[in-house]
Amino acid sequence: MDSTTSSGGGGGGGGGGFAFPPHYSFPPFFTLQPALTTRASQLHSWSQLIQAYCRHRRLFALSLVDAVDTDLFCNAALGRRLSLRDAREVIAWMCGKEGGERAEWIGAGNAAKGKEGAEARAACWVFWRRPEEWAGVIEGWVDATGQKNTVLTLYELLESDATKSQEFHGMDPELLKRSLQVLVKRGKAQVFGSEDSLGVKFF
């Protein structure tokens, strides 16, 4: 997975037609405010922006070091940007219950292995749909297209013409695997095969 901007359609800078919200043009938005009520509202607004931007750009993961130089966190017209430290705080908020668990640090177990701070918070998943929500989308597609008791490869789910109109088409393979595991736990799917040629059967 390319954690810089893991996507189905390319990452990096440039909004690609994305419509930024009005507060993106408000300079104080790019500095987290000390007042708790204001800060909570600001964190929520950043979370909504990050999710909407990533959904529009088909991004599933971000490397914060790279992302802070893109127009997601940097408004060139204003000459303002969210600092890397503040970007990490926004993502940390998104990771928690208060932020709806809409993000997750990649390699979150690194802290337990002795890696702390910036090294353990370099890249993150952005869950504009959480794995359990993706599982529901995939299950809905299976039901609608009569794919029950059919064996499909992960490649077919991600890249075939049959899924081209679906939001999960081209998604990050690791996120797809996590979403399929939700269906496995629900008794709705079975995943089998080797890492390079995984298949899934839906029930």
LOKOLPA-399187 format. One record per residue (C-alpha): x, y, z; residue in one letter. Coordinates in pm, 1 decimal. Layout:
BEGIN
<rec><u>X</u><v>Y</v><w>Z</w><residu>A</residu></rec>
...
This chain:
BEGIN
<rec><u>0.0</u><v>0.0</v><w>0.0</w><residu>M</residu></rec>
<rec><u>120.8</u><v>348.0</v><w>-85.8</w><residu>D</residu></rec>
<rec><u>38.1</u><v>532.2</v><w>233.5</w><residu>S</residu></rec>
<rec><u>119.1</u><v>872.9</v><w>86.8</w><residu>T</residu></rec>
<rec><u>-224.8</u><v>890.0</v><w>-64.6</w><residu>T</residu></rec>
<rec><u>-352.1</u><v>536.4</v><w>-107.7</w><residu>S</residu></rec>
<rec><u>-622.6</u><v>555.5</v><w>-368.3</w><residu>S</residu></rec>
<rec><u>-791.5</u><v>397.8</v><w>-661.2</w><residu>G</residu></rec>
<rec><u>-728.6</u><v>696.0</v><w>-883.1</w><residu>G</residu></rec>
<rec><u>-402.5</u><v>866.2</v><w>-791.9</w><residu>G</residu></rec>
<rec><u>-313.1</u><v>1096.9</v><w>-506.6</w><residu>G</residu></rec>
<rec><u>-111.5</u><v>1402.9</v><w>-428.2</w><residu>G</residu></rec>
<rec><u>-189.7</u><v>1769.8</v><w>-461.6</w><residu>G</residu></rec>
<rec><u>-461.0</u><v>1941.8</v><w>-656.9</w><residu>G</residu></rec>
<rec><u>-823.4</u><v>1932.4</v><w>-551.1</w><residu>G</residu></rec>
<rec><u>-934.8</u><v>1777.6</v><w>-880.4</w><residu>G</residu></rec>
<rec><u>-1260.9</u><v>1973.1</v><w>-881.8</w><residu>G</residu></rec>
<rec><u>-1322.0</u><v>1928.3</v><w>-509.3</w><residu>F</residu></rec>
<rec><u>-1540.3</u><v>2202.9</v><w>-359.5</w><residu>A</residu></rec>
<rec><u>-1378.3</u><v>2322.0</v><w>-38.2</w><residu>F</residu></rec>
<rec><u>-1612.8</u><v>2445.4</v><w>238.1</w><residu>P</residu></rec>
<rec><u>-1632.9</u><v>2819.8</v><w>319.6</w><residu>P</residu></rec>
<rec><u>-1425.7</u><v>2789.3</v><w>638.2</w><residu>H</residu></rec>
<rec><u>-1131.0</u><v>2667.5</v><w>426.7</w><residu>Y</residu></rec>
<rec><u>-1092.4</u><v>3034.0</v><w>325.5</w><residu>S</residu></rec>
<rec><u>-1089.8</u><v>3152.1</v><w>689.0</w><residu>F</residu></rec>
<rec><u>-726.5</u><v>3194.1</v><w>809.9</w><residu>P</residu></rec>
<rec><u>-787.5</u><v>3092.2</v><w>1176.9</w><residu>P</residu></rec>
<rec><u>-914.3</u><v>2754.7</v><w>1053.7</w><residu>F</residu></rec>
<rec><u>-551.2</u><v>2657.2</v><w>993.2</w><residu>F</residu></rec>
<rec><u>-447.1</u><v>2699.9</v><w>1357.0</w><residu>T</residu></rec>
<rec><u>-610.9</u><v>2484.0</v><w>1622.7</w><residu>L</residu></rec>
<rec><u>-771.3</u><v>2715.9</v><w>1874.4</w><residu>Q</residu></rec>
<rec><u>-709.8</u><v>2688.4</v><w>2252.1</w><residu>P</residu></rec>
<rec><u>-1072.1</u><v>2740.5</v><w>2364.1</w><residu>A</residu></rec>
<rec><u>-1215.4</u><v>2391.0</v><w>2413.9</w><residu>L</residu></rec>
<rec><u>-1556.6</u><v>2454.9</v><w>2257.5</w><residu>T</residu></rec>
<rec><u>-1404.3</u><v>2626.0</v><w>1954.5</w><residu>T</residu></rec>
<rec><u>-1140.2</u><v>2355.9</v><w>1924.5</w><residu>R</residu></rec>
<rec><u>-1400.0</u><v>2075.7</v><w>1932.4</w><residu>A</residu></rec>
<rec><u>-1597.0</u><v>2243.6</v><w>1653.9</w><residu>S</residu></rec>
<rec><u>-1277.2</u><v>2298.5</v><w>1457.1</w><residu>Q</residu></rec>
<rec><u>-1169.0</u><v>1934.9</v><w>1492.8</w><residu>L</residu></rec>
<rec><u>-1510.8</u><v>1822.4</v><w>1372.2</w><residu>H</residu></rec>
<rec><u>-1487.1</u><v>2055.5</v><w>1071.5</w><residu>S</residu></rec>
<rec><u>-1140.8</u><v>1925.1</v><w>983.8</w><residu>W</residu></rec>
<rec><u>-1265.5</u><v>1567.5</v><w>1012.9</w><residu>S</residu></rec>
<rec><u>-1555.2</u><v>1639.2</v><w>778.1</w><residu>Q</residu></rec>
<rec><u>-1321.9</u><v>1808.9</v><w>530.2</w><residu>L</residu></rec>
<rec><u>-1066.8</u><v>1526.2</v><w>535.4</w><residu>I</residu></rec>
<rec><u>-1335.4</u><v>1262.0</v><w>484.8</w><residu>Q</residu></rec>
<rec><u>-1503.8</u><v>1452.8</v><w>201.9</w><residu>A</residu></rec>
<rec><u>-1171.5</u><v>1528.3</v><w>30.6</w><residu>Y</residu></rec>
<rec><u>-1053.0</u><v>1168.4</v><w>54.8</w><residu>C</residu></rec>
<rec><u>-1385.3</u><v>1036.9</v><w>-70.0</w><residu>R</residu></rec>
<rec><u>-1375.7</u><v>1273.9</v><w>-366.9</w><residu>H</residu></rec>
<rec><u>-1015.6</u><v>1182.3</v><w>-448.7</w><residu>R</residu></rec>
<rec><u>-1065.4</u><v>810.0</v><w>-377.2</w><residu>R</residu></rec>
<rec><u>-800.4</u><v>820.8</v><w>-105.0</w><residu>L</residu></rec>
<rec><u>-802.2</u><v>556.2</v><w>164.9</w><residu>F</residu></rec>
<rec><u>-482.0</u><v>643.3</v><w>351.4</w><residu>A</residu></rec>
<rec><u>-259.4</u><v>944.8</v><w>402.6</w><residu>L</residu></rec>
<rec><u>104.4</u><v>1002.0</v><w>484.0</w><residu>S</residu></rec>
<rec><u>79.4</u><v>1318.0</v><w>691.1</w><residu>L</residu></rec>
<rec><u>430.8</u><v>1435.3</v><w>608.3</w><residu>V</residu></rec>
<rec><u>332.2</u><v>1442.8</v><w>241.5</w><residu>D</residu></rec>
<rec><u>-31.9</u><v>1541.0</v><w>288.6</w><residu>A</residu></rec>
<rec><u>46.5</u><v>1866.9</v><w>472.5</w><residu>V</residu></rec>
<rec><u>200.2</u><v>1994.0</v><w>147.5</w><residu>D</residu></rec>
<rec><u>-116.9</u><v>1924.6</v><w>-54.1</w><residu>T</residu></rec>
<rec><u>-418.4</u><v>2149.9</v><w>-82.9</w><residu>D</residu></rec>
<rec><u>-599.2</u><v>1938.0</v><w>175.4</w><residu>L</residu></rec>
<rec><u>-400.1</u><v>2105.1</v><w>452.5</w><residu>F</residu></rec>
<rec><u>-244.0</u><v>2398.1</v><w>265.8</w><residu>C</residu></rec>
<rec><u>-439.8</u><v>2690.7</v><w>120.5</w><residu>N</residu></rec>
<rec><u>-188.9</u><v>2852.0</v><w>-114.4</w><residu>A</residu></rec>
<rec><u>-419.0</u><v>3146.0</v><w>-188.7</w><residu>A</residu></rec>
<rec><u>-425.6</u><v>3237.6</v><w>180.6</w><residu>L</residu></rec>
<rec><u>-65.3</u><v>3144.5</v><w>242.9</w><residu>G</residu></rec>
<rec><u>-184.8</u><v>2932.2</v><w>535.0</w><residu>R</residu></rec>
<rec><u>-142.4</u><v>2565.9</v><w>620.6</w><residu>R</residu></rec>
<rec><u>-222.2</u><v>2332.4</v><w>906.1</w><residu>L</residu></rec>
<rec><u>102.1</u><v>2235.0</v><w>1075.9</w><residu>S</residu></rec>
<rec><u>211.9</u><v>1872.7</v><w>1087.7</w><residu>L</residu></rec>
<rec><u>166.5</u><v>1876.3</v><w>1464.8</w><residu>R</residu></rec>
<rec><u>-189.8</u><v>2004.3</v><w>1435.4</w><residu>D</residu></rec>
<rec><u>-265.0</u><v>1761.5</v><w>1151.1</w><residu>A</residu></rec>
<rec><u>-158.5</u><v>1476.3</v><w>1380.1</w><residu>R</residu></rec>
<rec><u>-388.1</u><v>1611.8</v><w>1650.5</w><residu>E</residu></rec>
<rec><u>-680.5</u><v>1621.2</v><w>1406.4</w><residu>V</residu></rec>
<rec><u>-617.5</u><v>1260.9</v><w>1303.0</w><residu>I</residu></rec>
<rec><u>-576.5</u><v>1154.2</v><w>1666.8</w><residu>A</residu></rec>
<rec><u>-919.0</u><v>1307.1</v><w>1738.0</w><residu>W</residu></rec>
<rec><u>-1066.5</u><v>1125.0</v><w>1438.8</w><residu>M</residu></rec>
<rec><u>-922.4</u><v>798.5</v><w>1573.5</w><residu>C</residu></rec>
<rec><u>-1114.9</u><v>831.2</v><w>1899.2</w><residu>G</residu></rec>
<rec><u>-1476.9</u><v>776.1</v><w>1995.3</w><residu>K</residu></rec>
<rec><u>-1544.6</u><v>1150.0</v><w>1991.7</w><residu>E</residu></rec>
<rec><u>-1426.0</u><v>1163.1</v><w>1631.3</w><residu>G</residu></rec>
<rec><u>-1638.7</u><v>865.9</v><w>1532.2</w><residu>G</residu></rec>
<rec><u>-1333.0</u><v>641.5</v><w>1478.5</w><residu>E</residu></rec>
<rec><u>-1301.9</u><v>783.0</v><w>1127.9</w><residu>R</residu></rec>
<rec><u>-925.6</u><v>730.8</v><w>1115.8</w><residu>A</residu></rec>
<rec><u>-668.5</u><v>483.0</v><w>1239.5</w><residu>E</residu></rec>
<rec><u>-292.0</u><v>506.9</v><w>1260.8</w><residu>W</residu></rec>
<rec><u>-122.6</u><v>264.5</v><w>1023.7</w><residu>I</residu></rec>
<rec><u>105.5</u><v>39.2</v><w>1223.5</w><residu>G</residu></rec>
<rec><u>-82.8</u><v>135.0</v><w>1538.5</w><residu>A</residu></rec>
<rec><u>95.2</u><v>-146.5</v><w>1721.3</w><residu>G</residu></rec>
<rec><u>430.3</u><v>24.8</v><w>1679.6</w><residu>N</residu></rec>
<rec><u>396.1</u><v>208.7</v><w>2009.2</w><residu>A</residu></rec>
<rec><u>379.4</u><v>-125.2</v><w>2186.9</w><residu>A</residu></rec>
<rec><u>702.7</u><v>-220.8</v><w>2010.3</w><residu>K</residu></rec>
<rec><u>885.9</u><v>84.4</v><w>2136.8</w><residu>G</residu></rec>
<rec><u>807.7</u><v>330.5</v><w>1858.3</w><residu>K</residu></rec>
<rec><u>644.0</u><v>643.5</v><w>1987.4</w><residu>E</residu></rec>
<rec><u>536.1</u><v>990.9</v><w>1886.6</w><residu>G</residu></rec>
<rec><u>587.2</u><v>1102.2</v><w>1528.8</w><residu>A</residu></rec>
<rec><u>731.1</u><v>770.1</v><w>1413.2</w><residu>E</residu></rec>
<rec><u>419.5</u><v>584.8</v><w>1526.3</w><residu>A</residu></rec>
<rec><u>191.1</u><v>850.7</v><w>1374.3</w><residu>R</residu></rec>
<rec><u>333.1</u><v>896.9</v><w>1026.8</w><residu>A</residu></rec>
<rec><u>46.3</u><v>753.8</v><w>821.1</w><residu>A</residu></rec>
<rec><u>-319.1</u><v>680.6</v><w>877.1</w><residu>C</residu></rec>
<rec><u>-625.7</u><v>521.0</v><w>730.6</w><residu>W</residu></rec>
<rec><u>-907.6</u><v>766.3</v><w>662.4</w><residu>V</residu></rec>
<rec><u>-1239.9</u><v>590.1</v><w>705.7</w><residu>F</residu></rec>
<rec><u>-1489.6</u><v>790.1</v><w>502.3</w><residu>W</residu></rec>
<rec><u>-1646.6</u><v>447.9</v><w>529.2</w><residu>R</residu></rec>
<rec><u>-1538.2</u><v>227.0</v><w>817.8</w><residu>R</residu></rec>
<rec><u>-1459.9</u><v>-141.5</v><w>743.2</w><residu>P</residu></rec>
<rec><u>-1798.2</u><v>-249.7</v><w>878.1</w><residu>E</residu></rec>
<rec><u>-1966.5</u><v>6.5</v><w>652.0</w><residu>E</residu></rec>
<rec><u>-1771.3</u><v>-119.0</v><w>351.2</w><residu>W</residu></rec>
<rec><u>-1880.3</u><v>-470.2</v><w>447.3</w><residu>A</residu></rec>
<rec><u>-2242.0</u><v>-357.2</v><w>422.1</w><residu>G</residu></rec>
<rec><u>-2180.8</u><v>-199.4</v><w>80.5</w><residu>V</residu></rec>
<rec><u>-2014.7</u><v>-516.4</v><w>-49.2</w><residu>I</residu></rec>
<rec><u>-2290.1</u><v>-735.6</v><w>94.2</w><residu>E</residu></rec>
<rec><u>-2550.3</u><v>-516.3</v><w>-75.4</w><residu>G</residu></rec>
<rec><u>-2372.4</u><v>-554.8</v><w>-409.2</w><residu>W</residu></rec>
<rec><u>-2352.9</u><v>-933.6</v><w>-361.8</w><residu>V</residu></rec>
<rec><u>-2727.9</u><v>-950.1</v><w>-296.3</w><residu>D</residu></rec>
<rec><u>-2817.3</u><v>-716.2</v><w>-583.2</w><residu>A</residu></rec>
<rec><u>-2604.9</u><v>-898.9</v><w>-840.8</w><residu>T</residu></rec>
<rec><u>-2673.1</u><v>-1257.6</v><w>-736.0</w><residu>G</residu></rec>
<rec><u>-2315.1</u><v>-1333.1</v><w>-633.5</w><residu>Q</residu></rec>
<rec><u>-2401.5</u><v>-1558.6</v><w>-338.8</w><residu>K</residu></rec>
<rec><u>-2223.1</u><v>-1895.9</v><w>-351.2</w><residu>N</residu></rec>
<rec><u>-1993.9</u><v>-1752.1</v><w>-617.9</w><residu>T</residu></rec>
<rec><u>-1616.5</u><v>-1751.5</v><w>-573.6</w><residu>V</residu></rec>
<rec><u>-1450.6</u><v>-1422.6</v><w>-666.0</w><residu>L</residu></rec>
<rec><u>-1088.9</u><v>-1317.8</v><w>-643.7</w><residu>T</residu></rec>
<rec><u>-993.7</u><v>-996.8</v><w>-469.1</w><residu>L</residu></rec>
<rec><u>-874.2</u><v>-870.3</v><w>-806.8</w><residu>Y</residu></rec>
<rec><u>-1222.3</u><v>-923.8</v><w>-952.3</w><residu>E</residu></rec>
<rec><u>-1377.5</u><v>-730.8</v><w>-665.2</w><residu>L</residu></rec>
<rec><u>-1132.8</u><v>-444.5</v><w>-699.7</w><residu>L</residu></rec>
<rec><u>-1066.2</u><v>-419.4</v><w>-1071.9</w><residu>E</residu></rec>
<rec><u>-1329.3</u><v>-599.3</v><w>-1281.2</w><residu>S</residu></rec>
<rec><u>-1584.1</u><v>-424.5</v><w>-1501.4</w><residu>D</residu></rec>
<rec><u>-1857.9</u><v>-580.1</v><w>-1286.5</w><residu>A</residu></rec>
<rec><u>-1764.3</u><v>-355.8</v><w>-992.6</w><residu>T</residu></rec>
<rec><u>-1662.8</u><v>-44.8</v><w>-1187.0</w><residu>K</residu></rec>
<rec><u>-1973.4</u><v>144.6</v><w>-1076.1</w><residu>S</residu></rec>
<rec><u>-1921.3</u><v>54.0</v><w>-709.2</w><residu>Q</residu></rec>
<rec><u>-1745.8</u><v>269.9</v><w>-451.2</w><residu>E</residu></rec>
<rec><u>-1527.5</u><v>-22.2</v><w>-344.8</w><residu>F</residu></rec>
<rec><u>-1386.8</u><v>-57.3</v><w>-698.1</w><residu>H</residu></rec>
<rec><u>-1014.7</u><v>19.1</v><w>-680.2</w><residu>G</residu></rec>
<rec><u>-1007.0</u><v>49.3</v><w>-301.2</w><residu>M</residu></rec>
<rec><u>-694.4</u><v>-30.8</v><w>-102.5</w><residu>D</residu></rec>
<rec><u>-652.8</u><v>-412.7</v><w>-91.4</w><residu>P</residu></rec>
<rec><u>-570.1</u><v>-408.8</v><w>280.5</w><residu>E</residu></rec>
<rec><u>-890.0</u><v>-222.1</v><w>357.4</w><residu>L</residu></rec>
<rec><u>-1085.5</u><v>-465.3</v><w>139.8</w><residu>L</residu></rec>
<rec><u>-941.7</u><v>-758.0</v><w>336.4</w><residu>K</residu></rec>
<rec><u>-1044.3</u><v>-596.0</v><w>663.8</w><residu>R</residu></rec>
<rec><u>-1393.5</u><v>-535.4</v><w>530.6</w><residu>S</residu></rec>
<rec><u>-1424.5</u><v>-894.6</v><w>411.7</w><residu>L</residu></rec>
<rec><u>-1320.2</u><v>-1015.3</v><w>756.9</w><residu>Q</residu></rec>
<rec><u>-1625.1</u><v>-833.7</v><w>894.3</w><residu>V</residu></rec>
<rec><u>-1840.8</u><v>-1042.5</v><w>659.5</w><residu>L</residu></rec>
<rec><u>-1653.4</u><v>-1357.3</v><w>763.5</w><residu>V</residu></rec>
<rec><u>-1734.4</u><v>-1285.9</v><w>1128.8</w><residu>K</residu></rec>
<rec><u>-2098.8</u><v>-1233.7</v><w>1032.9</w><residu>R</residu></rec>
<rec><u>-2103.9</u><v>-1570.5</v><w>856.8</w><residu>G</residu></rec>
<rec><u>-2159.0</u><v>-1398.5</v><w>522.2</w><residu>K</residu></rec>
<rec><u>-1830.7</u><v>-1487.3</v><w>352.1</w><residu>A</residu></rec>
<rec><u>-1534.0</u><v>-1722.6</v><w>349.8</w><residu>Q</residu></rec>
<rec><u>-1187.1</u><v>-1606.7</v><w>246.7</w><residu>V</residu></rec>
<rec><u>-935.4</u><v>-1864.0</v><w>128.9</w><residu>F</residu></rec>
<rec><u>-619.7</u><v>-1907.8</v><w>-78.1</w><residu>G</residu></rec>
<rec><u>-268.3</u><v>-1769.1</v><w>-53.0</w><residu>S</residu></rec>
<rec><u>-181.1</u><v>-1405.6</v><w>6.6</w><residu>E</residu></rec>
<rec><u>-115.4</u><v>-1346.0</v><w>-363.4</w><residu>D</residu></rec>
<rec><u>-433.5</u><v>-1512.5</v><w>-486.6</w><residu>S</residu></rec>
<rec><u>-700.8</u><v>-1471.9</v><w>-222.1</w><residu>L</residu></rec>
<rec><u>-1055.0</u><v>-1566.1</v><w>-310.8</w><residu>G</residu></rec>
<rec><u>-1383.2</u><v>-1506.2</v><w>-134.7</w><residu>V</residu></rec>
<rec><u>-1711.9</u><v>-1693.0</v><w>-138.5</w><residu>K</residu></rec>
<rec><u>-2024.4</u><v>-1510.9</v><w>-25.3</w><residu>F</residu></rec>
<rec><u>-2320.5</u><v>-1670.0</v><w>151.5</w><residu>F</residu></rec>
